[in-house]
Amino acid sequence: MGKQTQTSPILLRWNEHVPASDVQDPLGLGLRGSARLASRLLYCITSVTPRARYFSFIPWCVLDYRQHEQGKPFASGLRDAIVLREQVLTSACIVHHGGKPCSGGALVGSQGAQRWFNRDEKAANFKRLKFAKNPALSAYFNSIVNLGFFATESELPDTDEESNVQESTFDDIELSDLGLDLAKRYDSVVSKLAVTKRIATKDRSTSLASLAEFGNLGGLCELPHKGAADRELLQNVFFALVASKGDSHRIRRQSLLLILELCRQFSTNQWVSRETEFGGAIYYGEVANEKYRLNVVVPKQLIDIATRWRMFYFHHFMGVALEGLFSWLVTQLADHGLAGTTVEALIARLDESSVRKNLSEILQVNLKGSFGESNPSNSFSSIGLSKGDLDVHLSKSLDKTVRSLAPFAEDSLEDMIRSKEHLYSSTGLALPMILLVTTLARYMQWEVTNYGKWLASAASDPYLDLVPPLVTSGLSRRFGNWWKCTWKELASFVVSRYVILQHQSMSYEKTFTGDRCLLQVDGPRVVSTGNYDEIGMTNPRLRSALQILKDLGMTEDDDDGVTHLTTDGKQFLKRELVKEAENEVS
Ligand SMILES: [Zn+2]
């Protein structure tokens, strides 16, 4: 992890295998929490829209159809016309790269196009060639509408799922001035090519050489090159330098500036730019590994956006803790078979001497007596925090004391929980509880601030949505001074209310039949009906944003996987930060 020689530049966790169980997001913390927050922070850059060039390519498809195909006897509908051109682009990129998909995120339908390429045919006939069932259009459509490329007033959901673009509502869609401008710029790159002309004719076939030409000029990887006519306008769109509706575009702009600024600081010290580093910089103001530590300084004009991202990570760590508890619970219950066991019996295991022994080792402190009978105040006093009540002062002092990768720190605990090392022992219950408490105690200082309210407003249904402000107020309502309740009391409440009941509500909410519910509750006994051992909770929009910045020619990776700002990226960041400073209200 961390500094230098990392060939995979982004999101290692992204590549991990798919969960064995088909249950994802068992507590709704992703879809109803992280995804909503990320949508506010990176509006229009969803987890399924990582390639910038689709944003000029799809408007171009509309333009090309209107100019060269519509009204002719062989013309298809607009949607099919776009999908056809998309298929041409996919094949063109595969041919251009000699059979390989684009790096940094292949185009939709690349695998099929590769198989076709390997058959070594002389020409491509798109009337016969099969294409992906879900074209990129479905993934990019809502974002393209929300960025204002079509002449429509309505906004569509900013979702991480593909939408089903209906033919009927689609045929009369028109490009806005902005969409037309983008489309014309892309058109200036490809309009003279043979393939562009051939594809708008009846036989829809073209030679491989002309496909390669199309890929060479209009492909996804070719956008960063200087001279790509659509690049600058796309930069201006993503950084909200064109007229746009609403505050969401300004917030996305600031998020992107923040990401650029952090890439800049990371790269001067040879750190890679991935989710882990970004999270550390935002949450702790530093990135760390076993050997090195880099202090990150957020420029004044980006502190607001960085603080919003910090709220995102409070939710993230809380989510890892609660999913960690869920995962531990279903794993333990599996041992009890159909008879199940009670929550009280499971929680009582916190008193086992092995828990005290293991925790002393993991947390590098000398814990005395039963852990279950001890409380957060006691546990945190072992690292020098005062034994007083949890207030803003204590929250700030915890913030100063518990830095990145410290034994009590969220990132260390997250790694340990995801490693599943303690999933089968009683210590596996204590670790997510400590993660939850560290996170909420660190969060406490934000509770009554506007940022705390901003985070709270991500919950729209107080019975189904969990975000840190709701959980802290739930704990306070139940216990008053929860900081001094025993770990057993806390665990018992958290597991019953925020894990078991939450999972039940969520599974009924999702399917209405409850068949995805992994827990059965029968009086005091709980039985598990499946397993869940891969914690979700990631930041997929950040991954897309990093790729989009690369596509826009603002960053590039060196051979060690370190992401550097290009000359263009440096100048752009400098100029835009000055503007942000001018706008700042002091
Ligand atoms: Zn490519």
Boltz pocket constraint, residues with backbone or C-beta under 6 A from the ligand:
constraints:
  - pocket:
      binder: B
      contacts: [[A, 93], [A, 97], [A, 101], [A, 102], [A, 103], [A, 215], [A, 219], [A, 220], [A, 221], [A, 222]]
      max_distance: 6.0
